[in-house]
Amino acid sequence: MVNWFRKDSSDRDKKITREDEQRIAARFNEWLPRILAMPEIQAPVTFEQVMTFFETDRPADFTVYKGVIIRQEHVEGQILGQVFLDQHNRTICRKDGTPYGRQLVAKYLDKKLAQTFDGRELIFVKLRNKKFPNHKFNQDIFAQLGELWRDILTLPDIIPLITYEEAITYFVSNRPNDARIKRGAILSQPHHRGHHIVQMFLDKNNELVCDSAGKPYGRQLVAIKLDEELLDNFGDKNVIIVE
């Protein structure tokens, strides 16, 4: 049971192809009316400024994997757009379809940023893994996951009892064929019918693993009761990490 997540394989992510670059550049004009715009013309725009934006304004969405900076000519200089992508190079959007990110007009770029573009229209930036405090899931995990866990299953099943053995068996029998998966997590929060249970699969950085459509692998259910072993494993926490 201890080693069921451990498989020797490298993490997978979709490589950026020329087709990806062309698609993103072509869609930029469609995004512009919906991307937050900075009203003032910026002079200059520096490499540090655009990189800092990806860190400070990164959305609380666990599918965020990289950023992209897109530039176009403008009568006052250049338009720079910054948006966030998932591991499949798709734009991360809010529920209303508005892309996370910003756009601005740069009178000119500093030397480092201009050299990074090196005549190209796009720069892709792989973002650092977002970890929970102390590299662990804390007690506010449901709040940290935001709306993403809701994609696991819209309407949770209601069952009279869930046991520790049943929860662990689910990870073994329903593990997706995805090499990124290294462990699992069982989350619990109060529900008016009992306990709201979410089971999900995590990568080596304790980040949620999603399928090609961006939906998390896993399940959620409402259990009227938990067996004694499962309650003991939760203790005073609301998260169990399964190696």
Beta strands, then each sheet from edge to edge (+ up, - down):
strand 1: 66-74
strand 2: 77-85
strand 3: 101-106
strand 4: 122-126
strand 5: 157-162
strand 6: 183-191
strand 7: 194-202
strand 8: 218-226
strand 9: 239-242
sheet 1: 3+ 2- 1+ 4-
sheet 2: 5+ 8+ 7- 6+ 9-
end
